[in-house]
Amino acid sequence: MRTKHLIPNHAAGLTYAGAYVPRDDYGSGSGAGDGGGRDPFEGFPEEVLGLIVSKLPFRSAVSASAVSRRWRGALAAAPALDLDFAAAFPAAPRRRAAFAAAASAALSGSAPLRRLRLALDGLFDQAFAAAAAGHLASWLATAAARGVERLELHLPRSRFAVLPPSLLACTSLTSLTLRLDHYAVPLPSLTSLTRLSRLHLAAVSLTGNGGFFDDLFSYCAQLRDLILEQCHIGALRLAGPSRLCSLAIKDCSWTQESSVAASEMPELRILRYSGAMASRHTINLGISLDEALLAIEKPQVRPQEATLRDLIDSVGNVRSLLLSPWCIEQFARPDEWSKVKLDKVRRLTCIIERREESALAVAPLLTNCPNVEELSVSVVPTQCKRRRCSGDGECHRVVGRKGATMKHLRGVRMEYIDESRSGFELVKVLLKNSPTLEIMTIVPSMDGLEQAKFRRRVLKLRKTSQNVSIQFSTTG
């Protein structure tokens, strides 16, 4: 088995093979200078062998225990374990008992356990479900005894695949990820996990957990990162005082009367909001965000202006901003309430659709961001290539509006820009109105002759900055 690439500090010559000398009484060699028949890992401590197998997939780590008697206890001494049933037996799903026995043996050690991942998709079949539930409770109890710090748990859809009470005994957890496929049982209160600093909930129904977040912020005072991914949410109420610094809501589904309320979070600096949007927002942060991501999809029903106003005002003092195509349209609308002055934005990232007016929608957006230093524009394909008005019937007239002078813009990166009117005009506007521009990197969406023509047209454009360097790249 090759382990050379797994040994730390090998590039500096500090290998374990040079630090530990094999025992003379091992193997068939007779002299001290005879290395034949000796195991080069014989003199390694148990912790080193455990560190080596922790870098291997679980199936390879189990196979490593059969190399020699010296390696038999290496897996039990591993500080990190990745117990993935589907990856361990992709072609033999019936070997559930063998996987359970190997997992129990791997967790039977007494060394501290820093990270544990349990991905049990396919383990809870009709015949083995009850036994799998018992193994899961035992594994979590053993992990709690070994002081596990980071736990990632993936459970499939099954009435036996429930969170056992032994999960709450893992009081040493600092990071917890729960990916539960259509978990119908309400989540238990995590009040015992007082050291928790990162919580990731995926595919969890949060419609009937009214007091879950109240208990979470009351007892888990060290919580810094909260991620809600593909969850079904009714009312999300996040109230402090809390030390939460990062909040991510990714591709969640909402009930018909849903809401997001956040207040009293003085240390919140990162907000990521993507996918569908709740019908009501009450966000009263009163702080300066460092990073905001608004990759919200266009809702089927036009939202109320109050909902958009509260959402846009919440990122009015952000420093790094990423916007989806629909959010760009909202910021570029001529309505007075939507003209949010983004004076503190230094890095602006825009995801636009490949249609006639999408690229030029960035120009009026820049009028609200006078202090932008780095701009990134990325084009994604769309079924509609030509559309001058938004789907709600209102035309925002973003094509004819002039872009303001961007006095602080120094770097621009444009990915998959084509030779359409909007793409070329946006390049023209940026070169004409950026006196301090230093570098512009363009990744065209064309190949061959079309790309060469587009390059010649761009290089002939008027440039306000005398030191600007225009670079073309073939990859994003």
Secondary structure, DSSP 8 states (H G I E B T S, - for coil): ---GGGSTTTTTT--HHHHS---TTSSS--STT--TT--TTTTS-HHHHHHHHTTS-HHHHHHHTTS-GGGTTTGGG-SEEEEEHHHHSSS-TTTHHHHHHHHHHHTT--S---EEEEE-TTT--TTTHHHHHHHHHHHHHHHHHTT--EEEEEE-S-SS----GGGGG-TT-SEEEEEEEEE-S-----TT-TT--EEEEEEEEETT-TTHHHHHHHH-TT--EEEEES-EEEEEEEESS----EEEEEEEEEEEEEEEEEE--TT--EEEEEES--S-EEEE--S--SEEEEEE---SS---HHHHHHHHHTTTT-SEEEE-HHHHHHHH---GGG----TT--EEEEEEESSTTTGGGHHHHHTT-TT--EEEEEEE--S-S--SS-TTS-----SS------TT--EEEEEEE-SSHHHHHHHHHHHHS-TT--EEEEEES--THHHHHHHHHHHTS--S-TT-EEEE-S--
